[in-house]
Each structure stands twice: as C-alpha cells, then as structure tokens.
Amino acid sequence: MSPGEVISNFGVDIWKIPLVGDELHLEQFRLMLQESELGKSKRYHQERDRQRYVTSRAFLRTILSGYLNQPAKDIQFAIGLNKKPFLQNQGNINLHYNISHSGEWILIAIGKNEIGIDVEKMDRSVLPEEIFPISFSDREIHAIKSSDIPTEKFYLCWTRKEALTKATAKGIDDDLKNIPCLDGVHSITKMISGNILSWSVDTFMVDDIHIGSVAHDATEKSIRFLEAEL
C-alpha cells in the first residue's frame, strides 16, 4: 500500500520500512524535510545513522500526509511530556505515532490513541543476564531462563517493556522491572500506565532476526501490517 493514500477506519497500523542507502532516494527524501530536520541529520556521526534518520522522517511525513490529507512537508511536530514528539497541526483528526528502528528496519506505528512501538535485531548468541536484576521481575527472569530459546524470550520481553514505556511517555526507566511483559492480564499502577485505562501489547516477527512489539489502547482490536513503497 502506498503511504500517500488516504486511510480511514483503522485501529492500529504498523508500517514496515527498509533502511534506504542509495543516494538517489535519499536526495528525494531530503527535499521533503524541513531545515531543522536536515540540520539534525547532519549531526549524526555515522553515515548509516544519517541515512536512517532521513529515511524515517521522510516516510513519517509521507505516511502521515495520507491520514491527515495534508502536504507531507507542511506537517508540524512538537515535543511533549518526557520529550515524546506529537503532531501539532492535525486538525480535527486525533492521531498518534511512534517510531522505532533496528538493523535493516524502521517501524512506524499509527493509532488514534497513545501508542508505542519497539523493534530489535536479535543476537541469539548472547543472553545479557547482567541487566536482568534491574529490568525484569523474578517471574520474568525465570520465564526467560526456562524458555526453550532464552534469547528470543528475552527480546520478546524487552520489546514489550520498551513499547509500553514509549506509549505512556512516563519516563519510568528506573521502574522497568515493574512493567509487565509476560502473556496474560496484569494490574499496574497509574504512575506506570498513564491515562489509558487498559493497554494491550502485541508481539510479532518482522523477519527471521527482527522482533517487534506494539503497545496500544486495549479497546483497539484491529492491527494492520503495511509495507511502505519507495
């Protein structure tokens, strides 16, 4: 599906975007960005990071323009709670977005309520047990270590925590172990959950080595996976 199309009647949309490295496309993407975005792209030291930023911002603008029916370059962003960006000129449409990237992929989640997404490239050769005490509960640590594939279970749990943290924008990294990540229904405090009464977190494979999770309002039951076209 082309991100330039106007899209309606959606619940949660997840756009899958490949990292673009060829200069022809990147130059086209730069034409879509504002001066502040171009300036930020130049501050990245690594060329790969510059490419990822330009690609993600260009696709974010193109995708949002389809929902908002606005020219991509005219879309304005602002910074909210805990530095979480939001749409400033979305008119009467209540739209939220979140971005994550890892390895060869960029994911953009779009929803009508607060939303968070995380993607990670899995390294199945290493299980980072040194972060377990500050990041996971005893029950979660047991679930990871007793799994048939502990590294994959770790990434599943990690992306779920990161997605919920990004969705709530609560700045709760110090309480990461209190954010649930196992299957089932959990009770969490308002300090962690934010304004939405009930959250759902869904996990999916992007490809064989990339795993993603999206946190969204539990009242939204429909999730669509879309691939952006260059």
N, C-alpha and C positions, 0 to 999 in steps of 0.2 A: 504493500500500500504506500502511496506517495504521501509524505508528511505535509504536503501543501494542500491536500484535500480537506474540506471542512468535515469534521467528525462530530456526530451527535449521538445521544443515547448511550453513552459509555459509562462504565463503572470505574474500573482501574485499567489504564492502558500502560503497557511496558514496551518501550521502543528499544530495539536492539540495533546498535550502530557499530560498524567495524572501524577500527583506527585507520585513518587515511594518512598515507605518507607521500603520495605523489604531488609534486609542486603545482601541477595544473589545477587539481581540485582545491588544494589549499589556497591558491591565489583567488579562486572564485569564492571560497568561504570567507576570506579576509574582507572582501567587498561588502559582505553582509554585516560586519561588525562595526560597532561604534569606536570612536577614538580611544576611549578608556579601556575597552576590551583589547584593542590592538596593543596599547601600551602595556597592559598586564601580560599579554602573551610574550612580549619581548623580555620580560623579567625572568622568565624560566631559563635556567642554565642549560638544560639538556634539550636537544632538538626534538626528541620524542615527546617530551612534556609540552613543548610549544605546539607540536602537531596535534596532540590530544586536546589541548585547550581550545585551539582554533576550531577543530572539528566539532567538539562538543557544543561550543557556543553557537556555531553556525546552524547545526542541526536543532539545537534547542529553539532558536528563533524561528526556523522553518516549521518545525513541528507545532509550536505554539500558535503560529500565524494561522494554521489550519483550523484550530479550535476557536480562536478569537476573531477570525476574519479580519485581521489587520496585516499590513505590510510587515514582513519579518524585521526589518531594520528599525521600525518605529516602536517596537515593544520596549517598555521601560521596566527596569528591575530596581528593587530597593532591598536594603538589609534590615531584617527584623531581629527577633529575640535570638540571643546567642549566635548572631551573625548568620542566621539562616536567611537566604535570599527569597524574595517573593515578587510576584507580579504587581506592578504599580498602576498600570493603565489597562486593566482587563474589562472595563465597562461593567455590564450587568452580569457577566459570567463569573461564577465563583470557581476559580481554577487554581490548583496547586501542582507543584512539580518538585522532583528531586533527581539528582544525577549521581551516578557512581561509575567508576572505571577501574579496570584492572587488566593487565595483559593486553590482549588484542581487542578488547571490547569496551564500549561505552553503553551504559543503560540509562534511559530517561523514563521515569515513572510520572504519569499524569493522572490526577484524580480531582474530584470535586470537594474533597476534604484534605486535611493534612496527610502527607504521605512520605514514606522514607524507603530508600532502596539501597542495597549494597551488593556488590559483586566482587568475588575474589578468585584469583587464579590459584588453583590448589597445588601445593607441593606435597605430594604423597610420601616423600622420603623423610620428612621431619615432622615431629609432633612437639609443638612448643610448650612443654609442660611447665616451663618457668613462669608463664603468665597465668596458669590455671588458678592459683590461690586468690588473685585479685580480680579475675574475670568471670569465674564460674562458681556456682554453689557446689556443695559436696555431692548433691544428687546429680548435677550436670557433669561433674568430673567423673563420677562413677559410670554414667551413661556413655561418655566419650571413651574411657579406657576399656570398658567391657564390650564395645561395639566390635563387630566383625572387621570393620575398616575404620579404625580410630581417627585417622587423619581426615577422612571425609566427614565423619561425625563432628569433628572439631570445626571444620569450615561451615557446616550446616548451622551449628550453634552460634558461631561467631557472626555470620552474616545476618542471622535473625536478631541478635542483640544490636548490631550496628544499624540495621534497618529501623528498628523501633526507636533507638536513640535519635536517629536523624529525623524520624517522623515527629517526635514530640518536641524536638529542639529544646530539651530541658537542660542540656549541659551536665549530664549526670555520669560522666566517665568514671568518677570515683565510686559510683554505685553500680558499676557494670554487672557485678555478680548478682545483683538483686533484680536484674531484668531477665524475665523468663525466656527460655529458648527451646524447651522440650515440647513434644506434642501434648495436646490437651488444653484444658481450661485453667487459667491462672488468675489469682487475685493480686493486684499490685496497687500501690498507693497512688493518690492523685499527684504527688510530687513526681512520680515516675511516668504516670500515664498521660498527664496533660489534660486538655479539655474534652477529648473524646472519651465517651464512657466505656466503650468496648473496642478493642483492637483485634485484628486478625493479622497473622504473619504467615505468608506462603513462601515456600522454598522451591526452586526449580533449577535445572541444569541449563546453562547457556550453550555449552558444548561439552566435550568429554573432560575438559580440565578446568572449566569455569563454572562456579556455582553462584546463584543469586538468591536473595530474599527480599520481599517487599512487605512493608507494614502499612496497613490501611484501616480505615473505619470498617468495623465488622459488618455494618449494615450494607456495605457494597459487596455483593456476591459475585459479580461478573469481572473476570480478569481476561484481558486480551493481550496476546503477544504479537507485536508488529515489527516488521523489519523495514527500516528506512532505506530508501533508494538514493543512490548518489545522483 
